[in-house]
Amino acid sequence: MSSLSVRLLSIPLSSSSSSSSNKTRLNATTTPAVAPAAAVAVDAGRLEPRVEKRDGYWVLKEKFREGLNPQEKVKLEKEPMKLFMENGIEELSKMSMEEIDSHKAAKNDIDVRLKWLGLFHRRKHQYGRFMMRLKLPNGVTTSAQTRYLASVIRKYGKDGCTDVTARQNWQIRGVVLPDVPEILKGLAEVGLTSLQSGMDNVRNPVGNPLAGIDPHEIVDTRPYTNLLSQFITANSRGNPIITNLPRKWNVCVIGSHDLYEHPHINDLAYMPATKDGRFGFNLLVGGFFSPKRCEEAIPLDAWVSTDDVIPVCKAILEAFRDLGNRGNRQKTRMMWLIDELGIEGFRAEVVKRMPGKSLERASSEDLVDKQWERRDYLGVHPQKQEGLSYVGLHIPVGRVQADDMDELARLADEYGTGELRLTVEQNIIIPNVENSKLEALLKESLLKDRFSPEPPLLMKGLVACTGNQFCGQAIIETKARALKVTEEVERLVAVTRPVRMHWTGCPNTCGQVQVADIGFMGCMTKNENGKVVEGADVFLGGRIGSDSHLGQVYKKGVPCKDLVPLVVDILVNHFGAVPREREEGEE
């Protein structure tokens, strides 16, 4: 059966779900039915699709090929999906790096086109090695999958490791090209894929990490994120309908009042809402981060039933594919198209691409509680299933080694049901632990030594991107520095509540500094002697949850060596931290 024809049964709502009155301010949980916005005047020629289908793939029409960015030119030279769908990876993997670099097409294959297979060449810092990004809808993975990934990275020694990403996902490092065909086969055998997880593709569908186990959830997001992932990759076979987007695209499904999924920073967010007694979703569109612009998602003024979760996703993606800009790479995310057409104009283009050429207006019956206090999932918490609990583990800046992965898999099998959940804060949850086993689990050495269920308050919300240890775009080192700065700050001040601190190595902001209480964006700056050194632009005031909004630059160009006193000052003046007095001369 085609993934587009799958029908979902109505999913019962938790007894804790209830409609809430809307705030005037439009934020991540406010998607009221509103009067249609004034139309933006758009020339009819602008609405002509810029792509057409040729030999099974969607390509840019000749008349729209002026002023293209370099990435679009690479796609025109050769369809990236052929490396997977037509098995081009087999031949490429047999070539030496010298051969590859001597041919422009092959060099573009490994540096650009392989990103359609989730493979990122680390040319600058790990020449000949790749990061492989997986698809892991809703962040749900199994012990068997975890063990397999551990076996892959272990063979690469110090070059191999794994990261939990800010999109509930695994990234493995150290991969070499000759191993890729075998790794792809191994992934398929354990039910994983890396397909369409990089470049101009749809990223991992994010959902509630507590889906199905949360006593207070609104809806179990797993059926929807699974369907979305199946559609995006055509059940891991490759879906050429949506592989030639103008830029990357993020999607999430909201399942709880906590908004763990960060809907305001996604290109499409499904917000639970009822309408005339039917369960479905209001839609937010256009949220994104980029070096030149960051925007929160806005209401599309649309509601869909569960039957239309995939059709509306397809229609929105096709509108973006057909009409999105392909010139200046900094102006190719979907919000730029929404700006150009106006929200009503964009909505009309989505309607054109819906199966019935119709799309209901948004419902006023939002199910997300606007006054909800966002819960901490780290530590031990009761599940909705009697006698079971889930245990949230803190993974320092998301870095996991092969032995750690094997241990996590063992713990999931021994104490749970062989399942692990990844979160957007780079942490891991072990669900379905029998209460009688909790004491023994908490005594395990991995939880004592590495992945604590009860980390210090400042460590709880620490997030860091890859940094320049591996990433060629990162300006500064992030993961080790984030830990070091936090440890030093903890020695100087005491906080009474968690403070979320995010680090990103460059303006691409993979570390999502704009949603943090305090954010650090890598840059080069000058110290007091005029010498150019590694530094950070410091952001302040990002919020998540029902009152979500993006933070702003607090101070630019701070040398990294000066960050500790600055963070101490911010914590004392903005977050109620208390300096730790060093008492001298007392017994």
C-alpha positions as CSV (number, residue, x, y, z in Angstrom):
1,M,0.0,0.0,0.0
2,S,1.3,3.5,-0.8
3,S,2.2,5.5,2.2
4,L,-0.2,8.2,0.8
5,S,-3.1,5.9,1.1
6,V,-2.6,4.8,4.7
7,R,-5.5,5.8,6.9
8,L,-5.0,6.3,10.6
9,L,-7.7,5.3,13.1
10,S,-8.9,8.1,15.4
11,I,-6.5,8.3,18.3
12,P,-8.2,8.8,21.7
13,L,-7.2,11.9,23.6
14,S,-5.9,11.8,27.1
15,S,-8.4,12.7,29.8
16,S,-6.1,15.6,30.7
17,S,-6.6,17.2,27.3
18,S,-8.8,20.2,27.2
19,S,-9.3,23.2,25.1
20,S,-7.8,26.5,26.3
21,S,-8.6,30.1,25.5
22,N,-6.3,31.7,22.9
23,K,-3.8,34.4,23.8
24,T,-3.8,37.5,21.6
25,R,-0.2,37.0,20.9
26,L,0.5,34.5,18.1
27,N,3.0,32.0,19.5
28,A,3.8,28.4,19.1
29,T,0.6,27.2,20.6
30,T,-1.8,29.8,19.3
31,T,-3.4,28.9,16.0
32,P,-6.8,30.5,16.0
33,A,-9.2,30.6,13.1
34,V,-8.6,34.1,11.7
35,A,-10.0,36.1,8.8
36,P,-8.1,35.7,5.6
37,A,-5.1,38.0,5.4
38,A,-5.0,40.6,2.7
39,A,-3.7,39.2,-0.6
40,V,-0.2,40.0,-1.8
41,A,-0.1,41.0,-5.5
42,V,1.8,38.3,-7.3
43,D,2.3,38.1,-11.1
44,A,0.6,35.1,-12.6
45,G,3.9,34.0,-14.2
46,R,5.4,33.7,-10.7
47,L,3.1,30.9,-9.9
48,E,4.3,28.7,-12.8
49,P,6.0,25.7,-11.4
50,R,9.8,25.9,-11.9
51,V,10.4,22.2,-12.0
52,E,9.2,19.4,-14.2
53,K,9.4,15.6,-14.2
54,R,12.0,14.0,-16.4
55,D,13.0,10.3,-16.4
56,G,11.4,9.9,-12.9
57,Y,13.1,12.9,-11.2
58,W,12.0,16.5,-10.8
59,V,14.4,18.9,-12.4
60,L,14.5,22.7,-12.9
61,K,13.1,23.9,-16.2
62,E,15.5,25.6,-18.6
63,K,13.8,29.0,-18.4
64,F,14.5,29.2,-14.6
65,R,18.2,28.4,-14.7
66,E,19.6,31.9,-14.5
67,G,21.3,33.1,-11.3
68,L,21.3,29.7,-9.6
69,N,23.4,29.1,-6.5
70,P,26.2,26.5,-6.7
71,Q,24.3,23.7,-5.1
72,E,21.5,24.0,-7.6
73,K,24.1,23.7,-10.4
74,V,25.4,20.5,-8.9
75,K,21.9,19.1,-8.8
76,L,21.5,20.0,-12.5
77,E,24.7,18.3,-13.5
78,K,23.6,15.0,-11.9
79,E,20.6,13.9,-9.9
80,P,21.9,13.1,-6.4
81,M,19.3,10.4,-5.8
82,K,20.8,8.3,-8.5
83,L,23.7,7.4,-6.1
84,F,21.1,5.4,-4.2
85,M,18.1,4.7,-6.5
86,E,20.4,3.6,-9.3
87,N,23.1,2.2,-7.1
88,G,25.8,4.7,-8.1
89,I,27.2,4.4,-4.6
90,E,28.6,0.9,-5.5
91,E,30.9,2.3,-8.2
92,L,31.8,5.5,-6.3
93,S,32.8,3.4,-3.2
94,K,35.4,1.6,-5.3
95,M,37.3,4.7,-6.3
96,S,40.3,6.0,-4.3
97,M,40.1,9.6,-2.9
98,E,42.9,10.5,-5.4
99,E,40.7,9.3,-8.3
100,I,37.7,11.1,-6.9
101,D,39.4,14.4,-6.4
102,S,40.8,14.3,-10.0
103,H,37.2,14.3,-11.4
104,K,34.9,17.2,-10.8
105,A,31.8,15.1,-11.0
106,A,33.1,12.5,-8.5
107,K,34.3,15.2,-6.1
108,N,30.9,16.8,-6.2
109,D,29.4,13.4,-5.5
110,I,31.3,13.0,-2.2
111,D,31.2,16.6,-1.1
112,V,27.6,17.4,-2.1
113,R,25.5,14.6,-3.6
114,L,26.2,12.0,-1.0
115,K,24.4,14.2,1.5
116,W,21.2,12.9,-0.1
117,L,22.3,9.6,1.4
118,G,23.0,11.2,4.7
119,L,26.8,11.2,4.2
120,F,28.8,14.3,5.0
121,H,32.5,14.3,3.9
122,R,34.7,15.8,6.6
123,R,37.1,17.2,4.0
124,K,38.6,19.9,6.2
125,H,39.2,18.0,9.5
126,Q,38.9,14.3,8.6
127,Y,39.7,14.0,4.9
128,G,38.3,10.8,3.5
129,R,35.9,10.2,6.4
130,F,32.2,10.9,6.7
131,M,29.6,11.6,9.2
132,M,26.4,9.6,8.5
133,R,23.1,11.1,9.6
134,L,20.2,8.7,10.1
135,K,16.4,8.9,10.0
136,L,14.9,8.2,13.4
137,P,11.3,9.3,13.5
138,N,10.2,10.5,16.9
139,G,13.7,9.6,18.2
140,V,12.6,6.0,18.9
141,T,15.4,3.4,18.4
142,T,16.0,-0.2,19.5
143,S,18.8,-2.0,21.3
144,A,19.5,-3.9,18.1
145,Q,19.9,-0.7,16.1
146,T,22.1,0.8,18.8
147,R,24.4,-2.2,18.9
148,Y,24.7,-2.2,15.1
149,L,25.7,1.5,15.1
150,A,28.2,0.8,17.9
151,S,29.7,-2.0,15.8
152,V,30.1,0.4,12.8
153,I,31.9,3.2,14.7
154,R,34.1,0.8,16.8
155,K,36.1,-0.3,13.8
156,Y,37.2,3.3,13.2
157,G,38.9,3.7,16.6
158,K,39.5,7.2,17.8
159,D,37.9,8.5,14.6
160,G,34.6,6.8,15.4
161,C,31.9,8.2,17.7
162,T,28.2,9.0,17.8
163,D,26.2,12.2,18.5
164,V,22.6,12.6,19.6
165,T,21.4,15.5,17.5
166,A,19.1,18.4,18.1
167,R,16.5,16.7,15.9
168,Q,16.1,13.5,18.0
169,N,18.5,11.6,15.8
170,W,21.8,9.7,15.6
171,Q,24.9,10.8,13.7
172,I,27.8,8.4,13.4
173,R,31.3,9.5,12.6
174,G,34.5,8.1,11.1
175,V,32.8,6.3,8.2
176,V,35.0,5.6,5.1
177,L,33.6,5.4,1.6
178,P,34.5,1.8,0.8
179,D,32.4,0.6,3.8
180,V,29.2,2.6,2.8
181,P,27.4,0.0,0.6
182,E,27.8,-2.6,3.4
183,I,26.7,-0.1,6.1
184,L,23.6,0.8,4.1
185,K,22.7,-2.9,3.9
186,G,23.3,-3.3,7.6
187,L,21.1,-0.3,8.4
188,A,18.3,-1.8,6.3
189,E,18.6,-5.1,8.2
190,V,17.9,-3.4,11.5
191,G,15.2,-1.2,10.2
192,L,17.2,2.1,9.8
193,T,17.9,4.4,6.9
194,S,20.2,7.4,6.3
195,L,18.3,8.4,3.2
196,Q,17.3,12.0,2.5
197,S,18.7,13.3,5.8
198,G,20.9,16.0,4.4
199,M,21.0,19.0,2.0
200,D,17.8,19.9,0.2
201,N,15.7,17.3,1.9
202,V,13.2,16.9,4.7
203,R,14.9,16.3,8.0
204,N,14.1,13.8,10.7
205,P,10.4,14.1,11.8
206,V,10.4,15.1,15.5
207,G,7.7,14.1,18.0
208,N,7.1,13.8,21.7
209,P,9.9,11.8,23.3
210,L,7.3,10.5,25.8
211,A,4.9,9.4,23.2
212,G,2.6,6.6,24.3
213,I,4.0,6.6,27.9
214,D,3.1,10.1,29.2
215,P,0.2,10.2,31.6
216,H,-0.5,13.8,30.4
217,E,0.0,13.4,26.6
218,I,-2.5,14.9,24.2
219,V,-1.8,12.3,21.4
220,D,0.7,9.6,20.6
221,T,2.9,11.2,17.9
222,R,4.6,8.0,16.8
223,P,2.0,6.9,14.2
224,Y,2.3,10.3,12.5
225,T,6.1,10.7,12.6
226,N,6.4,7.2,11.3
227,L,4.0,7.9,8.4
228,L,5.9,11.1,7.7
229,S,9.2,9.3,7.5
230,Q,7.8,6.6,5.4
231,F,6.4,9.1,3.0
232,I,9.6,11.2,2.9
233,T,11.8,8.3,2.0
234,A,9.1,6.1,0.2
235,N,9.7,3.4,2.8
236,S,13.5,3.8,2.5
237,R,13.4,3.3,-1.3
238,G,13.9,7.0,-2.1
239,N,11.2,9.5,-2.9
240,P,12.3,11.6,-5.9
241,I,9.0,13.7,-5.6
242,I,10.6,15.7,-2.8
243,T,14.3,15.3,-3.1
244,N,14.8,18.5,-5.2
245,L,13.7,21.1,-2.7
246,P,15.2,24.6,-2.8
247,R,16.6,24.1,0.7
248,K,16.3,21.9,3.8
249,W,12.9,21.5,5.5
250,N,11.9,20.5,9.1
251,V,8.7,19.0,10.4
252,C,7.4,18.1,13.8
253,V,4.2,16.7,15.4
254,I,3.2,18.0,18.8
255,G,2.0,15.5,21.3
256,S,2.1,17.2,24.7
257,H,1.5,20.5,26.4
258,D,5.3,20.7,27.0
259,L,6.1,21.4,23.4
260,Y,9.3,19.3,23.6
261,E,9.3,19.3,19.8
262,H,9.9,23.1,19.5
263,P,7.2,23.8,16.9
264,H,8.1,27.4,16.4
265,I,11.4,26.6,14.7
266,N,10.0,24.1,12.2
267,D,8.9,24.6,8.6
268,L,5.8,22.6,9.4
269,A,4.4,21.9,12.8
270,Y,1.2,19.9,13.5
271,M,-0.6,21.4,16.5
272,P,-3.3,19.2,18.1
273,A,-6.8,20.6,17.8
274,T,-10.3,19.3,17.6
275,K,-12.9,20.6,15.1
276,D,-16.6,19.7,15.2
277,G,-15.8,16.7,17.4
278,R,-13.0,15.4,15.1
279,F,-9.4,15.2,16.2
280,G,-6.7,16.7,14.0
281,F,-4.1,19.4,13.8
282,N,-3.8,23.1,13.2
283,L,-0.7,24.0,11.1
284,L,2.2,26.3,11.7
285,V,4.6,27.0,8.8
286,G,7.8,28.7,8.0
287,G,9.9,28.6,11.2
288,F,13.7,28.4,10.5
289,F,17.2,29.5,11.4
290,S,19.9,30.7,9.1
291,P,23.0,32.9,9.3
292,K,21.2,35.9,7.9
293,R,17.7,35.5,9.3
294,C,15.7,33.5,11.9
295,E,11.9,33.4,12.0
296,E,9.3,31.7,14.1
297,A,6.6,29.6,12.4
298,I,3.3,31.4,11.7
299,P,-0.3,30.0,11.4
300,L,-1.3,28.8,8.0
301,D,-4.9,29.2,9.1
302,A,-5.5,25.5,8.3
303,W,-6.8,22.4,10.1
304,V,-6.4,18.8,8.9
305,S,-7.9,15.6,10.1
306,T,-5.6,12.6,10.8
307,D,-6.4,11.3,7.3
308,D,-4.8,14.4,5.7
309,V,-1.5,14.5,7.7
310,I,0.4,13.1,4.8
311,P,-1.5,14.8,1.9
312,V,-1.1,18.3,3.4
313,C,2.6,17.6,4.0
314,K,3.0,16.6,0.4
315,A,1.1,19.6,-0.8
316,I,3.2,22.0,1.2
317,L,6.4,20.4,0.0
318,E,5.3,20.4,-3.6
319,A,4.4,24.1,-3.3
320,F,7.9,24.8,-1.9
321,R,9.5,22.6,-4.5
322,D,7.6,24.1,-7.4
323,L,7.9,27.8,-6.5
324,G,10.7,28.2,-4.0
325,N,13.7,30.5,-4.8
326,R,16.9,28.9,-6.0
327,G,19.2,31.9,-6.2
328,N,20.8,33.4,-3.1
329,R,21.3,30.4,-0.8
330,Q,20.4,32.6,2.2
331,K,17.0,33.3,0.8
332,T,15.8,29.9,-0.2
333,R,14.1,28.6,3.0
334,M,10.3,28.3,2.8
335,M,9.5,31.4,4.8
336,W,11.0,33.5,2.0
337,L,8.5,32.0,-0.4
338,I,5.7,32.7,2.2
339,D,6.9,36.3,2.4
340,E,6.8,36.7,-1.3
341,L,3.3,35.2,-1.9
342,G,1.8,36.3,1.4
343,I,0.3,33.7,3.8
344,E,-3.0,33.5,1.9
345,G,-1.2,33.2,-1.5
346,F,1.0,30.4,-0.1
347,R,-2.1,28.8,1.4
348,A,-3.8,28.9,-2.0
349,E,-0.9,27.2,-3.6
350,V,-1.1,24.4,-1.0
351,V,-4.9,24.1,-1.6
352,K,-4.2,23.6,-5.4
353,R,-2.0,20.6,-4.5
354,M,-4.4,19.0,-2.0
355,P,-6.2,15.8,-3.3
356,G,-9.6,17.5,-3.1
357,K,-8.4,21.0,-3.8
358,S,-9.7,22.1,-0.4
359,L,-8.2,22.8,3.0
360,E,-10.3,23.6,6.1
361,R,-9.6,26.8,8.0
362,A,-7.9,26.6,11.4
363,S,-9.9,25.4,14.5
364,S,-10.2,27.6,17.6
365,E,-10.2,24.4,19.7
366,D,-6.5,24.2,20.5
367,L,-5.7,21.3,22.8
368,V,-2.4,22.6,24.1
369,D,-2.6,24.1,27.6
370,K,-1.2,27.6,27.3
371,Q,-0.4,27.8,31.1
372,W,1.4,24.5,31.2
373,E,4.6,24.3,33.2
374,R,7.2,22.5,31.0
375,R,8.3,19.3,32.8
376,D,11.7,17.9,33.2
377,Y,12.0,14.4,31.7
378,L,15.4,13.7,33.2
379,G,15.3,11.3,36.2
380,V,12.6,8.8,37.2
381,H,9.0,9.4,36.2
382,P,5.8,7.2,36.3
383,Q,4.3,6.2,33.0
384,K,0.7,6.0,32.1
385,Q,1.1,2.2,32.3
386,E,0.7,1.0,35.9
387,G,3.9,-0.3,37.5
388,L,6.2,1.2,34.8
389,S,8.5,4.2,34.8
390,Y,10.8,5.9,32.3
391,V,14.3,7.1,33.2
392,G,15.7,10.2,31.5
393,L,19.5,10.1,31.2
394,H,21.7,13.2,30.7
395,I,24.2,12.7,27.8
396,P,26.8,15.4,28.2
397,V,26.6,17.5,24.9
398,G,25.2,14.4,23.2
399,R,28.5,12.6,22.6
400,V,28.4,8.8,22.8
401,Q,31.2,6.2,22.3
402,A,30.8,2.6,21.0
403,D,31.1,1.1,24.5
404,D,28.5,3.5,25.8
405,M,26.1,2.5,23.1
406,D,26.5,-1.2,23.9
407,E,25.9,-0.5,27.5
408,L,22.8,1.6,26.7
409,A,21.5,-1.3,24.6
410,R,22.1,-3.7,27.5
411,L,20.3,-1.5,29.9
412,A,17.3,-1.1,27.6
413,D,17.1,-4.9,27.2
414,E,17.7,-5.8,30.9
415,Y,15.5,-3.1,32.5
416,G,13.1,-2.1,29.8
417,T,11.7,-3.4,26.6
418,G,14.8,-2.9,24.4
419,E,13.8,0.6,23.4
420,L,15.6,4.0,23.7
421,R,14.2,7.5,23.1
422,L,16.4,10.3,21.9
423,T,15.4,14.0,22.6
424,V,16.1,17.3,20.9
425,E,18.2,18.3,23.9
426,Q,20.6,15.5,23.0
427,N,19.6,13.2,25.9
428,I,18.2,9.7,26.1
429,I,15.2,8.1,27.8
430,I,14.9,4.4,28.8
431,P,11.1,3.7,28.8
432,N,9.1,0.8,30.2
433,V,11.2,0.1,33.3
434,E,9.4,-2.0,35.9
435,N,9.3,-0.2,39.2
436,S,10.8,-3.2,40.9
437,K,13.9,-2.8,38.7
438,L,14.4,0.9,39.2
439,E,16.8,0.7,42.2
440,A,19.1,-1.7,40.4
441,L,19.1,0.4,37.2
442,L,20.0,3.5,39.1
443,K,23.0,1.7,40.6
444,E,24.4,0.8,37.2
445,S,27.9,2.2,36.7
446,L,27.0,3.9,33.4
447,L,24.4,6.0,35.2
448,K,26.8,6.7,38.1
449,D,29.9,7.6,36.0
450,R,28.7,8.9,32.6
451,F,25.0,9.4,32.0
452,S,23.4,10.7,35.2
453,P,19.6,10.8,35.7
454,E,20.2,13.8,38.0
455,P,22.9,16.0,36.5
456,P,23.8,19.4,38.0
457,L,21.3,22.1,37.1
458,L,23.5,24.0,34.6
459,M,24.4,20.7,32.9
460,K,20.7,19.7,32.4
461,G,20.0,22.1,29.6
462,L,23.5,22.1,27.9
463,V,23.4,21.6,24.2
464,A,26.3,21.8,21.7
465,C,26.7,21.3,18.0
466,T,29.6,19.3,16.5
467,G,32.0,22.2,16.5
468,N,35.3,22.4,14.6
469,Q,36.5,19.1,15.9
470,F,34.7,17.6,12.9
471,C,32.6,20.2,11.1
472,G,34.4,22.3,8.5
473,Q,32.0,25.2,8.8
474,A,32.4,25.6,12.6
475,I,34.5,28.5,13.6
476,I,35.2,27.3,17.2
477,E,35.4,24.1,19.2
478,T,32.1,23.6,21.0
479,K,31.5,20.4,22.9
480,A,34.5,20.2,25.2
481,R,34.4,24.0,25.6
482,A,30.7,24.0,26.6
483,L,31.5,21.4,29.3
484,K,34.6,23.2,30.6
485,V,32.9,26.7,30.8
486,T,29.8,25.2,32.5
487,E,32.0,23.3,35.0
488,E,33.9,26.5,35.8
489,V,30.7,28.6,36.2
490,E,29.3,25.9,38.5
491,R,32.2,26.4,40.8
492,L,31.5,30.1,41.0
493,V,27.7,30.4,41.3
494,A,24.8,28.4,42.5
495,V,21.5,28.4,40.6
496,T,18.1,27.5,41.9
497,R,16.7,26.3,38.6
498,P,18.0,24.9,35.3
499,V,19.3,27.5,32.8
500,R,19.4,26.2,29.2
501,M,22.7,27.0,27.5
502,H,23.3,26.2,23.9
503,W,26.5,26.3,21.9
504,T,26.9,26.5,18.1
505,G,30.1,26.7,16.2
506,C,29.0,29.1,13.5
507,P,26.0,31.2,12.3
508,N,24.3,28.1,10.7
509,T,23.2,27.6,14.4
510,C,22.8,23.8,14.4
511,G,23.0,24.3,18.2
512,Q,19.9,26.4,18.1
513,V,21.3,29.2,20.3
514,Q,18.2,31.4,19.6
515,V,15.9,29.1,21.7
516,A,18.3,29.0,24.7
517,D,18.2,31.0,27.9
518,I,21.8,31.8,27.1
519,G,23.3,31.0,23.7
520,F,26.9,31.1,22.3
521,M,27.6,31.4,18.6
522,G,31.1,30.9,17.5
523,C,33.0,33.7,15.8
524,M,36.5,35.2,15.5
525,T,37.1,38.3,17.5
526,K,40.0,40.3,19.0
527,N,41.2,40.1,22.6
528,E,42.4,43.1,24.7
529,N,45.7,43.1,22.9
530,G,44.2,43.2,19.4
531,K,45.0,39.6,18.6
532,V,42.4,37.6,16.7
533,V,41.1,34.7,18.8
534,E,38.2,32.3,19.0
535,G,35.1,34.0,20.5
536,A,31.4,33.9,20.7
537,D,28.4,36.1,20.1
538,V,26.3,35.7,23.3
539,F,22.5,35.5,23.0
540,L,20.0,35.9,25.8
541,G,16.3,35.4,26.4
542,G,15.2,32.5,24.1
543,R,12.2,30.7,25.4
544,I,10.6,27.3,24.7
545,G,7.1,26.1,25.6
546,S,3.8,27.9,25.4
547,D,5.5,31.4,25.6
548,S,8.2,30.5,23.0
549,H,10.2,33.3,21.4
550,L,13.7,33.7,20.0
551,G,16.5,35.2,22.0
552,Q,18.5,38.2,20.8
553,V,22.2,39.1,20.8
554,Y,23.3,40.3,24.2
555,K,27.0,40.9,23.5
556,K,29.0,40.3,20.3
557,G,32.5,39.1,19.9
558,V,33.4,37.9,23.4
559,P,36.8,36.1,23.5
560,C,36.2,32.5,24.7
561,K,38.6,33.1,27.7
562,D,36.3,35.8,28.9
563,L,33.1,33.8,28.8
564,V,33.1,32.4,32.3
565,P,32.9,35.8,34.1
566,L,30.3,37.0,31.6
567,V,28.1,34.0,32.2
568,V,28.5,34.3,35.9
569,D,27.3,38.0,35.6
570,I,24.4,37.0,33.4
571,L,23.3,34.2,35.8
572,V,23.5,36.5,38.9
573,N,21.7,39.4,37.2
574,H,19.1,37.6,35.1
575,F,18.6,34.2,36.6
576,G,18.9,34.7,40.3
577,A,22.1,32.8,40.8
578,V,24.1,33.3,44.0
579,P,27.9,33.6,44.1
580,R,29.5,30.8,46.1
581,E,31.4,32.5,48.9
582,R,34.8,31.0,49.6
583,E,35.0,30.9,53.4
584,E,38.5,31.2,54.6
585,G,40.0,30.7,58.0
586,E,37.2,28.5,59.4
587,E,37.6,24.9,60.6
